[in-house]
């Protein structure tokens, strides 16, 4: 799932993730695990 962000700042990214995740079916939404590590920090 991709989310378009207006800026690369933390607030914009969080809001984009919230908008996208709300489009998921309720059961799938509840099964999400939010990655908080640095593994994807360097992803282009």
C-alpha positions, 0 to 999 in steps of 0.5 A: 500500500502506498501513501502520497505525502505532501512533505517528508516531515513527521506530521505529513507522513503520519497523516498519510499513513492514517488516511491510507490505513483507514481504507483497510477492512476493519479486521485487517486494520486491527492486525497491523503492526507499525514498524518503529525500527530503523530498518526502513530509514534509508529506503529510497 
